[in-house]
Every structure is written in structure tokens, then in C-alpha cells.
């Protein structure tokens, strides 16, 4: 045991001498010391970090980057090492890689409670790559957490815009739908919502242009599809959290309602939707979907009642207005 400790101390001493050599600018000595330390400490991040610093000082950026990456990998939660990776990637023109490394550095800092530093890294990631969804999402959630709702909205809408341009129209619309509850009359949010809604309504058309005319019927179909998408997401979430839910049978009824609706069994679909609501589900989407089936079977009064409940959310209120 004593011999093993002596050996470890020898390699640790080599590491420390190497770090001192860096401070004195003795690069060849530093490399020799770190290579010696590496023999006995192959999983020590400081060794690779020291080698990275030395190779960088000797203008060997390729080796420096490889060493910094290994230091970051071995350390696992050292944002300084990841920052070095990001800075060198940026210098080498690897902008997308640098942006993603900044996100990782921010994640580490956020987990350690350094919230301002984390947000600074995420903001810089967006500076490097404006359409980096992960950075926008993190900044949006961070802004919301500290009460900056306008800031959160700005990032959420940027996220929605990139998703829409990428053809992920339903997700874009859901993000707009979510932020709308904070600012239901905000015209910027409504503009983004309309674009995402039109995207859902017309995404199967070739050469779709957001400036093209979209018929009310298409928008209604888009709203119906969005409601089904939200309900499917609610089922997935309910399944994952089934142990914490008071009425897990509600999701069983909701699934059956959607299946029957898909098969054209309006009566069975209505029954299961009603049972899901009785078991505790009350999202605007479920009332909008149920109201459409009530209309289909000419149960107009019940349809109006269901859609009145759906209209608690501004998006479905506008969709319901198109039915009138």
C-alpha cells in the first residue's frame, strides 16, 4: 500500500511540476511532466487539461482540442474545461460544435446553481448559431423561472419560428398556445400563432407560402388536428405519470374516444370523451374535440356548451368563432 501511495505521489508531483512549468512558460518541460503523469494518472482530467494548455501555447490546436475534450469527458461536470473546448472550436471555425459546447457548459453551471453564468453561455450559443433550439428553450425556461415573462416569450417565439420553418408546425403552434396564456392580447404572439396555425392547415400543400390565402375550413381542420395532437400528448404524459394521477382511467377513456373517433364511431367516441371528462380531464382541447363531434351528430346545444368551455383558451375561442 505504501509503495502504491509513493508511486501515485510521484505522478501527482509530475502533474504539479507540469502545471508550474506552464505558469513559467516552460512548454517542453511541461509536456515531459504531463506525459509522465499520464502514465500513472490516465483518468485525471488535470493532466489532459495541462497537455491542452501546452499544445495550445505551441500552436498545435488540433492536439489541444483533443486534450480539452478528454479533460471535459473525464471531469463530467467541469464547465471550465467545456468552455475551453468551445473557445477552441470557435477559433477553428467549428461554429456549430462550439455553440453546442456552450449549451453543455451552461447546463453544467445551471446544475451547480450558477444561473447567470449559465444563461450567459446559452446566450452566446445563440450568438454563434441563431437557430439553436436547445439554447432558446433553456433561456426561455430560465427567463420564466426568474419572472421575466417578456424575455421568456421572446425566446419561446423564436423557438416556434424555427420549428415552423423546419416543418414542425404542430409543435410550433403548441409553443405559441402555451405562451398565449400570459399575454392573450399580444399581437406579436397572435401573429406567430396565426403563422403556425396556417402552417398546420396547409403543410401538405406543395410550395406553401404563409402569404397564401387559407380558407376558414382549412383553419378549422388545422385546429381539430392540433386538438388531437394535444390530446395524444396528454395521454403520453398521463401514462408516464400514471402513478401520481388520481384518476388514471380518464386516459383509458380518452384513448378509446380518439380511437373510436378515428374509426368514425361518433356515439362511442362521445361516450368515452364524456367519461374522460367526468374522470377529471378538462383541457380546452378535449372540449373542442367533443364539441366538434356533437356538431357532427347535430347535438347543437351540447356542442355550444362544450365549445364555450374550450373557449377558455384564446386559441380555441378563435377557432370556435370560425364555426359560427
C-alpha positions in Angstrom: 0.0 0.0 0.0 2.9 2.3 0.9 4.6 1.6 -2.4 1.4 2.3 -4.3 1.0 5.6 -2.5 4.6 6.6 -3.2 4.0 5.8 -6.9 0.8 7.9 -7.0 2.5 10.8 -5.3 5.4 10.6 -7.8 2.9 11.0 -10.7 0.9 13.7 -8.8 4.2 15.6 -8.3 4.9 15.3 -12.0 1.5 16.8 -12.7 2.1 19.7 -10.3 5.5 20.4 -11.7 3.9 20.4 -15.2 1.3 23.0 -14.1 4.1 25.1 -12.6 6.1 24.8 -15.8 3.0 26.2 -17.7 2.9 29.2 -15.4 6.6 29.8 -16.2 6.2 29.3 -19.9 8.5 26.2 -20.0 6.5 24.3 -22.5 8.8 21.4 -23.3 9.3 20.7 -19.6 5.5 20.8 -19.2 4.9 18.3 -21.9 7.5 15.9 -20.4 5.9 16.2 -16.9 2.4 15.7 -18.2 3.4 12.7 -20.3 5.0 11.2 -17.2 1.9 11.9 -15.1 -0.3 10.4 -17.7 1.4 7.0 -17.3 0.2 6.8 -13.7 -2.9 9.0 -13.8 -4.6 8.1 -17.1 -8.0 9.2 -15.9 -7.0 12.5 -14.3 -8.7 15.5 -16.1 -6.0 17.9 -15.0 -3.4 16.0 -16.9 -5.3 16.4 -20.2 -6.1 20.0 -19.4 -2.4 20.7 -18.9 -1.5 19.0 -22.1 -4.2 21.0 -23.8 -2.8 24.3 -22.5 0.7 23.3 -23.5 -0.2 22.2 -27.1 -2.3 25.4 -27.5 0.7 27.5 -26.4 2.8 25.7 -29.0 0.1 26.4 -31.7 -0.9 22.8 -32.1 -4.7 23.5 -31.9 -5.7 20.0 -33.1 -4.0 18.2 -30.2 -5.0 20.9 -27.8 -8.7 20.4 -28.7 -8.4 16.6 -28.4 -6.9 17.0 -24.9 -9.5 19.5 -23.7 -12.3 17.2 -24.9 -10.8 14.3 -23.0 -10.5 16.5 -19.9 -14.1 17.6 -20.2 -15.2 14.0 -20.7 -13.3 12.7 -17.7 -14.3 15.5 -15.4 -18.0 15.3 -16.4 -19.1 18.5 -14.6 -16.3 21.0 -15.1 -17.7 23.9 -17.1 -14.2 25.5 -17.5 -12.9 22.5 -19.5 -16.0 22.6 -21.7 -15.6 26.3 -22.2 -12.0 25.7 -23.4 -13.4 23.2 -25.9 -16.0 25.7 -27.1 -13.4 28.6 -27.4 -11.0 26.4 -29.5 -13.8 25.1 -31.6 -14.9 28.6 -32.4 -11.3 29.6 -33.3 -11.1 26.7 -35.7 -14.3 27.7 -37.4 -16.3 24.8 -35.9 -19.2 27.1 -35.1 -22.0 24.6 -34.7 -19.8 22.4 -32.4 -18.8 25.5 -30.4 -22.4 26.5 -29.9 -23.4 23.1 -28.7 -20.4 23.0 -26.3 -21.6 26.4 -24.9 -25.0 24.8 -24.2 -23.3 21.9 -22.4 -21.2 24.4 -20.3 -24.4 26.3 -19.5 -26.1 23.1 -18.4 -23.3 22.2 -16.0 -23.3 25.7 -14.5 -27.1 25.7 -14.1 -26.9 22.4 -12.3 -24.3 24.0 -9.9 -26.5 27.0 -9.2 -24.5 29.5 -11.3 -27.6 30.7 -13.1 -26.3 34.0 -14.5 -23.2 32.3 -15.9 -25.3 29.5 -17.4 -27.6 32.0 -19.2 -24.5 33.8 -20.5 -23.3 30.6 -22.1 -26.7 29.9 -23.6 -27.0 33.4 -25.0 -23.5 33.1 -26.5 -24.6 29.8 -28.1 -27.4 31.7 -29.8 -25.0 34.4 -30.9 -22.9 31.7 -32.6 -25.9 29.8 -34.0 -29.2 31.7 -34.0 -31.4 28.7 -34.7 -30.1 26.5 -31.9 -33.3 25.3 -30.4 -31.8 23.9 -27.2 -30.4 27.3 -26.2 -33.6 29.2 -26.9 -35.6 26.6 -24.9 -33.2 26.9 -21.9 -33.2 30.6 -22.0 -37.0 30.7 -22.2 -37.4 28.4 -19.2 -34.7 30.3 -17.2 -36.4 33.7 -18.0 -39.8 32.3 -16.9 -38.3 30.9 -13.7 -36.9 34.4 -12.7 -40.2 36.1 -13.6 -39.1 37.7 -16.9 -42.2 36.7 -18.9 -41.4 39.1 -21.8 -38.0 37.6 -22.1 -39.3 34.0 -21.9 -41.9 34.9 -24.6 -39.3 36.3 -26.9 -37.3 33.0 -26.7 -40.3 30.8 -27.0 -41.5 32.7 -30.1 -38.0 32.4 -31.7 -38.2 28.6 -30.9 -41.7 28.4 -32.5 -40.5 30.3 -35.6 -37.6 27.9 -36.2 -39.8 24.9 -35.6 -42.3 26.2 -38.1 -39.7 26.9 -40.7 -38.5 23.3 -40.2 -41.9 21.9 -40.8 -42.7 21.0 -37.2 -45.9 23.0 -37.3 -47.9 21.4 -34.5 -45.0 21.8 -32.0 -44.6 25.4 -33.1 -48.3 26.0 -32.6 -48.2 24.4 -29.2 -45.5 26.7 -28.1 -47.5 29.8 -29.2 -50.5 28.3 -27.5 -48.5 27.9 -24.2 -47.2 31.5 -24.1 -50.5 33.0 -25.1 -51.9 32.4 -21.6 -49.6 35.0 -20.2 -50.3 37.6 -22.9 -53.7 36.7 -24.5 -54.0 40.0 -26.4 -50.4 40.4 -27.5 -50.4 40.9 -31.3 -46.9 39.6 -31.7 -47.9 36.3 -30.1 -51.1 36.2 -32.2 -49.1 36.8 -35.4 -46.8 33.9 -34.6 -49.8 31.8 -33.6 -51.5 32.6 -36.9 -48.4 31.6 -38.9 -48.1 28.3 -37.0 -51.8 27.6 -37.4 -51.7 28.3 -41.1 -48.7 26.0 -41.3 -50.7 23.2 -39.7 -53.6 23.9 -42.0 -51.6 23.9 -45.3 -48.5 21.9 -44.6 -49.5 19.2 -47.1 -49.6 21.7 -49.9 -46.6 21.9 -52.1 -44.9 25.3 -52.3 -46.9 26.6 -49.4 -46.4 30.3 -48.7 -47.5 31.8 -45.5 -48.9 34.7 -47.6 -51.3 32.4 -49.5 -55.0 32.5 -48.7 -56.1 29.9 -46.2 -59.8 29.1 -46.2 -61.6 29.0 -42.8 -62.4 25.3 -43.4 -58.6 24.6 -43.6 -58.0 26.5 -40.4 -60.8 24.5 -38.7 -59.2 21.3 -39.9 -55.9 22.6 -38.5 -57.4 23.4 -35.2 -59.1 19.9 -35.0 -55.7 18.3 -35.8 -54.0 20.4 -33.2 -56.6 19.4 -30.6 -56.0 15.7 -31.4 -52.2 16.3 -31.2 -52.6 17.9 -27.8 -54.8 15.1 -26.5 -52.3 12.4 -27.7 -49.6 14.3 -25.8 -51.9 14.4 -22.8 -52.3 10.6 -23.0 -48.5 10.1 -23.2 -47.9 12.4 -20.2 -50.7 10.7 -18.3 -49.2 7.3 -18.9 -45.8 8.4 -17.7 -47.2 10.0 -14.6 -49.9 7.3 -14.0 -48.7 6.5 -10.5 -49.3 10.1 -9.5 -52.7 10.6 -11.1 -55.8 10.3 -9.1 -57.9 9.0 -12.0 -55.8 7.0 -14.4 -58.9 5.6 -16.0 -59.5 9.0 -17.6 -56.7 8.4 -20.0 -58.1 5.0 -20.9 -61.4 6.6 -21.8 -59.6 9.4 -23.7 -57.6 6.9 -25.8 -60.8 5.0 -26.6 -62.5 8.2 -27.5 -59.8 9.1 -30.0 -59.7 5.6 -31.5 -63.5 5.5 -32.0 -63.4 8.9 -33.5 -60.8 7.8 -35.9 -63.0 4.8 -36.9 -66.0 7.1 -37.4 -67.9 5.7 -34.4 -69.3 9.1 -33.2 -71.6 7.7 -30.5 -68.8 5.6 -28.8 -66.4 8.5 -29.1 -68.8 10.9 -27.4 -69.4 8.4 -24.6 -65.7 7.9 -23.9 -65.0 11.7 -24.1 -67.7 12.3 -21.6 -66.3 9.7 -19.3 -62.8 11.1 -19.6 -64.1 14.5 -18.6 -66.1 13.0 -15.7 -62.9 11.3 -14.5 -61.1 14.7 -14.3 -59.8 15.8 -17.7 -60.7 19.3 -18.5 -58.3 20.7 -21.1 -59.6 23.1 -23.8 -58.6 20.6 -26.4 -60.9 17.8 -25.1 -63.9 20.2 -25.0 -63.1 21.4 -28.6 -62.8 17.9 -29.9 -66.0 16.8 -28.1 -67.9 19.9 -29.4 -67.0 19.0 -33.0 -68.5 15.5 -32.7 -71.6 16.9 -31.0 -72.0 19.2 -34.1 -71.4 16.3 -36.4 -74.4 14.4 -34.9 -76.4 17.6 -34.7 -76.4 18.0 -30.9 -76.0 21.7 -31.3 -76.8 22.8 -27.7 -74.3 20.4 -26.3 -71.8 21.5 -28.9 -72.2 25.1 -27.9 -71.7 24.2 -24.2 -68.5 22.2 -24.9 -67.1 24.9 -27.2 -67.8 27.5 -24.5 -65.6 25.6 -22.2 -62.9 25.2 -24.9 -63.0 29.0 -25.4 -61.4 29.5 -22.1 -58.2 29.5 -24.1 -57.9 32.3 -26.7 -56.8 30.0 -29.5 -59.8 27.8 -29.3 -62.0 30.8 -28.8 -60.9 32.0 -32.2 -61.3 28.5 -33.7 -64.9 28.3 -32.3 -65.6 31.7 -33.8 -64.9 30.3 -37.2 -67.6 27.7 -36.7 -70.3 30.4 -36.3 
